[in-house]
């Protein structure tokens, strides 16, 4: 199969949502880059082209028909996902025998991580419980990179199966069994969190906790003022307000993050995902209500900050801002 045809086929498969995990040519290039040269390049590309043909074959049959129930369709998708994962494992295994130096092994770990964490976004009853690809965001030591790789090797297969099983149980309304899977999923998330915790900066936190209010509107208004006002006193006032806002915002978000961590690690449920349905447990219900209250407080604080910033502007500039809304 030609390289151009490989790319076309994989693009179709990615768009169909039927096959995950799947390694695309871009994934392959991003992981290995210039480390593939000479004979290694020829061998590696031949291995990848063979992999692409086999991935295509997984989708050769009919995926569903009018008589297929949602639960049956999930079972079909799990079977295909398992087959795709086996092919991906074989791809990595074949690539690993080409070279054994640290750069090559790092590339394989990077490829495994990027592909498996992307695949985990699909058929996930707890989409807010993210395994963040930290090395793609910030620099981590090689020891941590391989620690993440080991975690994935030990956990990804079970995690995939239980995500699909929980989705089936959701459809069937079997809350108790679904919650058992949810508890195990939260435990795995906690183990992953322990690995990446020292490297969580602002950007990683935004990916790790996607429901956090980032205050984009406050930032947008402040940036607009910086751009459209030449008054240095106004700029100074905006900077002071932003400093106050950032300090309080950080504390508010830390409170929310701790509530979420406690929910997942101690109570075994994700308050930011619908998961297995309505929580009836008293402690879980209390945390969800507390999160809603804290979120409402943050929203009100952001609105108040927006008003303070806009009041710093002279009337003409304020009208100019409002006219752009």
VMD Tcl script that draws the C-alpha trace (Angstrom):
set ca {
  {0.00 0.00 0.00}
  {1.43 3.41 -0.95}
  {2.18 5.95 1.78}
  {-0.47 8.35 0.42}
  {-3.07 5.59 0.46}
  {-2.07 4.63 4.01}
  {-2.69 8.23 5.11}
  {-6.05 8.33 3.33}
  {-7.22 5.06 4.85}
  {-6.19 6.00 8.38}
  {-7.88 9.39 8.02}
  {-11.14 7.65 7.13}
  {-10.82 5.25 10.06}
  {-10.11 8.08 12.49}
  {-13.13 9.98 11.25}
  {-15.42 6.97 11.50}
  {-14.86 6.59 15.23}
  {-14.82 2.79 14.78}
  {-11.20 1.98 15.46}
  {-9.32 2.99 18.59}
  {-6.50 2.87 19.41}
  {-5.00 3.76 16.06}
  {-1.53 5.01 15.19}
  {-1.64 7.59 12.41}
  {1.31 8.59 10.20}
  {1.45 11.84 12.15}
  {1.68 9.97 15.46}
  {4.44 7.84 14.00}
  {6.42 10.82 12.70}
  {5.96 12.88 15.87}
  {7.29 10.04 18.01}
  {10.31 9.06 15.93}
  {11.12 12.19 13.94}
  {14.71 12.17 12.69}
  {15.68 9.09 14.69}
  {14.63 6.92 11.73}
  {17.45 6.93 9.19}
  {19.10 4.63 6.66}
  {18.11 0.97 6.81}
  {16.06 1.65 9.93}
  {13.85 4.03 7.96}
  {13.07 1.42 5.30}
  {12.34 -1.30 7.86}
  {10.24 0.95 10.11}
  {8.12 2.25 7.22}
  {7.54 -1.28 5.96}
  {6.41 -2.34 9.45}
  {4.08 0.66 9.67}
  {2.55 0.09 6.22}
  {1.81 -3.52 7.15}
  {0.19 -2.33 10.37}
  {-1.99 0.14 8.44}
  {-3.29 -2.57 6.13}
  {-4.24 -4.76 9.09}
  {-6.04 -1.89 10.82}
  {-8.07 -1.37 7.66}
  {-9.03 -5.05 7.68}
  {-10.63 -4.70 11.13}
  {-13.29 -2.53 9.54}
  {-13.96 -4.74 6.53}
  {-17.16 -6.16 8.00}
  {-20.48 -4.48 8.70}
  {-20.33 -2.56 11.98}
  {-24.03 -2.44 12.78}
  {-27.50 -2.95 11.35}
  {-31.03 -2.00 12.20}
  {-31.37 -4.95 14.59}
  {-28.20 -4.14 16.58}
  {-29.01 -2.88 20.07}
  {-26.84 -0.18 21.67}
  {-25.40 -2.79 24.05}
  {-24.56 -5.11 21.19}
  {-22.95 -2.24 19.31}
  {-20.76 -1.47 22.31}
  {-19.72 -5.13 22.40}
  {-18.76 -4.91 18.72}
  {-16.78 -1.74 19.34}
  {-14.97 -3.34 22.29}
  {-14.01 -6.31 20.13}
  {-12.67 -3.99 17.43}
  {-10.85 -1.86 19.99}
  {-9.24 -4.99 21.44}
  {-8.15 -6.12 17.98}
  {-6.81 -2.65 17.18}
  {-4.90 -2.64 20.46}
  {-3.35 -6.02 19.67}
  {-2.20 -4.70 16.29}
  {-0.75 -1.62 17.94}
  {1.08 -3.82 20.45}
  {2.49 -5.84 17.56}
  {3.58 -2.64 15.81}
  {5.48 -1.48 18.89}
  {6.97 -4.92 19.44}
  {8.22 -5.06 15.85}
  {9.66 -1.56 16.08}
  {11.40 -2.34 19.36}
  {13.69 -4.98 17.77}
  {15.12 -2.46 15.28}
  {17.09 -0.61 17.92}
  {17.62 -0.73 21.67}
  {19.24 2.60 22.49}
  {17.60 5.06 24.89}
  {16.45 7.43 22.14}
  {14.64 4.64 20.30}
  {13.03 3.26 23.45}
  {11.93 6.78 24.37}
  {10.32 7.17 20.95}
  {8.40 3.93 21.41}
  {7.22 5.04 24.85}
  {6.13 8.40 23.40}
  {4.22 6.68 20.61}
  {2.48 4.26 22.97}
  {1.48 7.08 25.31}
  {0.16 9.49 22.68}
  {-1.90 6.85 20.86}
  {-3.36 5.14 23.95}
  {-4.24 8.38 25.73}
  {-5.95 9.68 22.59}
  {-7.93 6.45 22.31}
  {-9.03 6.76 25.92}
  {-11.15 9.80 25.03}
  {-13.63 7.51 23.26}
  {-16.35 5.44 24.95}
  {-15.55 6.85 28.36}
  {-18.38 7.20 30.91}
  {-16.09 9.51 32.89}
  {-14.76 11.93 30.26}
  {-13.65 14.48 32.86}
  {-11.34 11.92 34.49}
  {-8.43 12.61 32.18}
  {-5.09 10.84 31.96}
  {-3.16 13.87 30.75}
  {-0.29 13.43 28.33}
  {2.03 15.44 30.56}
  {5.30 14.87 28.59}
  {3.64 16.46 25.55}
  {2.95 19.61 27.59}
  {5.97 20.01 29.82}
  {9.42 18.49 30.24}
  {9.71 15.48 32.54}
  {12.72 13.27 33.34}
  {13.16 10.08 31.32}
  {12.49 8.11 34.50}
  {9.00 9.63 34.74}
  {8.36 9.08 31.04}
  {9.09 5.37 31.47}
  {7.11 5.27 34.72}
  {4.08 6.51 32.75}
  {4.82 3.92 30.08}
  {4.84 1.13 32.68}
  {1.58 2.42 34.15}
  {-0.06 2.27 30.71}
  {1.26 -1.22 30.04}
  {-0.15 -2.40 33.36}
  {-3.52 -0.64 33.22}
  {-4.74 0.33 29.76}
  {-6.28 -3.02 28.76}
  {-8.30 -3.36 31.94}
  {-9.26 0.30 31.79}
  {-10.57 -0.08 28.23}
  {-12.62 -3.17 29.03}
  {-14.14 -1.62 32.13}
  {-15.01 1.62 30.34}
  {-16.96 -0.36 27.75}
  {-18.56 -2.59 30.39}
  {-19.63 0.43 32.44}
  {-21.16 1.97 29.31}
  {-23.18 -1.20 28.77}
  {-24.29 -1.17 32.40}
  {-25.32 2.47 32.04}
  {-27.65 1.49 29.21}
  {-29.08 -1.34 31.28}
  {-29.55 0.80 34.36}
  {-27.38 -1.49 36.50}
  {-26.10 1.24 38.81}
  {-24.38 -0.94 41.43}
  {-22.15 -2.85 39.00}
  {-21.46 0.33 37.06}
  {-20.30 2.05 40.25}
  {-17.91 -0.81 40.96}
  {-16.20 -0.10 37.64}
  {-16.28 3.62 38.36}
  {-14.51 3.10 41.68}
  {-11.76 1.11 39.98}
  {-11.42 3.75 37.27}
  {-11.04 6.46 39.90}
  {-8.39 4.38 41.68}
  {-6.38 4.15 38.45}
  {-6.73 7.89 37.92}
  {-5.39 8.44 41.44}
  {-2.37 6.23 40.71}
  {-1.67 8.18 37.52}
  {-2.07 11.46 39.41}
  {0.58 10.37 41.91}
  {3.04 9.86 39.04}
  {2.47 13.23 37.35}
  {1.77 15.36 40.45}
  {5.26 17.00 40.66}
  {4.91 18.24 37.07}
  {1.46 19.78 37.21}
  {1.78 23.41 36.14}
  {-1.01 25.77 35.06}
  {-1.22 24.31 31.54}
  {-1.25 20.71 32.75}
  {-3.88 21.55 35.38}
  {-6.15 23.02 32.71}
  {-5.98 19.72 30.79}
  {-6.22 17.57 33.91}
  {-9.28 19.40 35.26}
  {-11.17 20.53 32.12}
  {-14.18 21.76 34.09}
  {-12.19 24.41 35.93}
  {-13.28 27.98 35.30}
  {-10.21 29.60 33.72}
  {-11.59 33.13 33.75}
  {-11.24 33.65 30.02}
  {-13.64 36.61 30.02}
  {-11.63 38.46 32.68}
  {-8.46 37.90 30.68}
  {-10.14 38.99 27.48}
  {-11.36 42.27 28.96}
  {-7.96 43.00 30.50}
  {-6.20 42.32 27.20}
  {-8.68 44.56 25.38}
  {-7.91 47.42 27.78}
  {-4.16 46.96 27.40}
  {-4.55 47.06 23.64}
  {-6.99 49.95 23.30}
  {-6.01 52.29 26.15}
  {-2.78 54.29 26.19}
  {-3.30 55.50 29.74}
  {-0.50 54.07 31.93}
  {-2.53 54.67 35.10}
  {-5.35 52.55 33.72}
  {-2.84 49.84 32.81}
  {-1.47 49.91 36.35}
  {-4.95 49.65 37.82}
  {-5.80 46.73 35.54}
  {-2.59 44.95 36.56}
  {-3.42 45.42 40.25}
  {-6.94 44.08 39.76}
  {-5.63 41.09 37.82}
  {-3.11 40.34 40.57}
  {-5.91 40.33 43.17}
  {-8.13 38.27 40.89}
  {-5.36 35.73 40.17}
  {-4.59 35.27 43.87}
  {-8.21 34.65 44.83}
  {-8.87 32.60 41.71}
  {-5.94 30.31 42.49}
  {-7.27 29.62 45.99}
  {-10.79 29.01 44.65}
  {-9.54 26.54 42.07}
  {-7.33 24.77 44.60}
  {-10.42 24.21 46.76}
  {-12.35 22.78 43.83}
  {-9.45 20.56 42.75}
  {-9.13 19.13 46.25}
  {-12.86 18.37 46.35}
  {-12.56 16.54 43.03}
  {-9.48 14.59 44.15}
  {-11.21 13.58 47.39}
  {-14.30 12.48 45.45}
  {-12.26 10.28 43.15}
  {-9.67 8.88 45.54}
  {-11.73 8.50 48.70}
  {-15.31 8.06 47.50}
  {-14.58 6.44 44.13}
  {-16.77 8.63 41.91}
  {-16.24 11.51 39.52}
  {-18.41 14.52 40.41}
  {-17.75 16.08 36.98}
  {-19.08 13.17 34.92}
  {-22.57 11.72 34.69}
  {-20.97 8.31 35.06}
  {-23.36 5.74 36.46}
  {-26.22 8.17 36.95}
  {-27.58 10.21 39.82}
  {-25.55 9.95 43.03}
  {-27.64 8.97 46.04}
  {-24.79 8.53 48.51}
  {-24.93 11.31 51.13}
  {-21.23 12.18 50.99}
  {-21.21 12.19 47.18}
  {-24.35 14.32 47.06}
  {-22.81 16.78 49.52}
  {-19.62 17.13 47.44}
  {-21.55 17.70 44.22}
  {-23.58 20.43 45.90}
  {-20.44 22.01 47.34}
  {-18.83 22.00 43.90}
  {-21.88 23.69 42.42}
  {-21.78 26.33 45.15}
  {-18.05 26.97 44.66}
  {-18.51 27.21 40.90}
  {-21.32 29.73 41.35}
  {-19.09 31.79 43.67}
  {-16.32 31.80 41.07}
  {-18.71 32.91 38.34}
  {-19.97 35.78 40.52}
  {-16.40 36.80 41.38}
  {-15.49 36.84 37.69}
  {-18.51 39.00 36.87}
  {-17.61 41.42 39.65}
  {-14.01 41.63 38.39}
  {-15.25 42.26 34.85}
  {-17.34 45.18 36.10}
  {-14.41 46.61 38.07}
  {-12.18 46.48 34.99}
  {-14.75 48.13 32.76}
  {-15.34 50.92 35.30}
  {-11.65 51.81 34.96}
  {-12.32 52.94 31.39}
  {-13.49 56.41 30.40}
  {-17.00 56.44 28.99}
  {-15.86 56.64 25.37}
  {-13.67 53.54 25.62}
  {-16.35 51.68 27.54}
  {-18.83 52.36 24.74}
  {-16.23 51.22 22.22}
  {-15.80 47.95 24.10}
  {-19.55 47.40 24.34}
  {-20.00 48.11 20.63}
  {-17.64 45.24 19.83}
  {-19.62 42.77 21.89}
}
mol new
graphics top color blue
foreach p $ca { graphics top sphere $p radius 0.5 }
foreach p [lrange $ca 0 end-1] q [lrange $ca 1 end] { graphics top cylinder $p $q radius 0.2 }
display resetview
